[in-house]
Amino acid sequence: MSNVTVALSCVNVEFDAMLSAGQHTRAIKITSVAAHGLTARSDTPPHPGDLVTITHGPITISGQVEWIKGDHFLIISGEPIDILGLIGKQLGLGAILDQREDIAA
């Protein structure tokens, strides 16, 4: 098996996740993902400056809300986001990524 490097700068997606801000947790829809941020939408978006945590399956992303436009908002993360891990199942890559991890172990 050869090593293939995949570099993604920004991916437009649409899938559900959970957002926690302080004591409040709500469902959101992630609409795009980049190396250090993501955009999402919610009927009740957080406020600019809020520190938030996004959870999707085993992936957790911490960041700060940068801007809000209507029901859309941008979250900037201080840590790199595992884009393939986050969107892999939506693209049908889950089984491939799991198999690759089993082979590497």
N, C-alpha and C positions, 0 to 999 in steps of 0.2 A: 504494500500500500504506500503510495507516495504522499508526501505532505503537501497540502494545498493551502496557501495563505489567502484568506478572504478579508478584504478591507471594505468596510461599509461606512460611508460618511453620514447618510441620512436615509431612512427607510420610511415610506408612508405605509401605515398599517391601520387596522381598526380591530381592537379587541378589548375585552373588559379587564379591569384591574381594580384594586382597592386602594384608596388614598386615606391616610391617617394624618390628621393635623391636630395636635394637642389631644383633647379628649374625644374628638369627633372622627368617625370613620364613615366613608361613603363610597359607593360604586362610581367608577369613572370609565370613560372610554378613551384609551390611548390612541392617538391619531398619527403620530410620527415619533421616531426614535433616532437619536444621533449619539455620538460618542460621549457627550457630556450633558445631554439634556433630552427632554421629550415634551411633546405637546399633547394635550388631552382636552376632553370636554366633560362637563358635568352640569346638571341642572342647578347645582349650588357650588360654584367654583370657590376655591380658597381665595384668600386675599394676597395681594402683592406683598412680598416680604415674609410670608408664612413659611416656616420650616415644616416640610412634609416628608412622609415615607410612602412610597408606592410599593405594593406587593402584587406579584403575579406568579402564582405557583411558588416555586422555591426561590425566585428572584426577588430581592429587596433593593430598592433604590431610594437613597436619601437625598434631599435637595431643598432648594428654596424657590418659591414662586417668583418669577421675574416679571411677568405681565399677564394681564387678563384682557380679553376682547370678547365681550358678550359671554357666551358659555365656554369659550376656549381659553386655555391658559398654557404658559410655558414654565417648566420646571428645569432649573439648572442644577446639575449634580457636581460635587467636588471630586468625585471618583469616576473613573471610566465606567460606562455602562456596557454590560455584556449583551450586545445587540443580538447576536445569534442565539444566546441562551434565552433571551427574552421573547424573541419572535419565532424561534425554531419550530415550535409545535404548530403555529399558524401557517408556516410554510411547508409543513410536512417533513421537517428535518429532525424531529424528535427521535425517531428510531435510528436514523443515521448517526446523530450525535451520541446517543446512548451506546450504539454498537462501537463507535470509535473509542469511547471511554473504556468499554470492556476490553477491547483489544490492547489499549495502552497499559492497562492494569496488570 
